[in-house]
Amino acid sequence: MKLRALVLAAITALAASGAHAQSISAGFNPRTGDVWVDARLADINHYGARYRDPFVDELVRYHGAPRELVIDLLVNRRWSPGDVYFACALAHIVGRPCRFVVEQYERDRGLGWGELAKRLGIKPGSPEFHRLKRGFVPTYDRWGRAIELDADLERDFPGRGKGKQARGGHGDAKGPSHAGKAHGNGHGRGKGHGGDKGQGGDRGKGKGGGK
């Protein structure tokens, strides 16, 4: 009887988690001014709702966001993960704290991300916006997820093809591949980020933990 109760509780928790992820994804519309970026943010929004730990780790380790801020946005302020990611990605490009971009967005939330990006000097088609788009690729690689590139990014990442991961990537396209581990994905023959003896590209050298 006790075992049955535990199983039912686990099923209920899973169902609630799935419903929460669906509610976050429903109606998400970042309005960045770029169809490809909007689609990636929608995917990240769904991923971040299902796999919070690797999502938070990504923003803290690679976008310089304070962990307490990210948690506060997701839990207390009920921000969508896609919005949190884009706020910190914008901040990283313009060299401002993530908290600054968050405050700007909350002040004029109705304008959408595209308008705020322009105010920060990141206009669609600009070199800064291109850098912003490039940043999605290593994020997906660290999560071990496939990413479909648009024509501009295919020129930057030759050989990746449609929806292909970088060589040296690990995991599948559905779930996080690095929970509890240092990030170790690289790009082709690039250097790995952390891990033992570098889990990056084919001939990459690891930076970080382990020798």
Buried (B, 14 or more C-beta within 10 A) or exposed (E): EEEEEEEEEEEEEEEEEEEEBEEBBEEBEBEBBBEBBBEBBBBBBBBBBBBBEBBBBBBBBBBEBBEEBBBBBBEEEEBBBBBBBBBBBBBBBBEEBBBBBBEBBEEEEEBBBBBBBBEBEBBBEEEBBBEBBEBBBBBBBBBBBBBBBBEBBBEEBEEBEEEBBBBBBBBEBEBBBBEEBBBBBBBBEBBBBBBBEBBBBEEBEBEEEEE
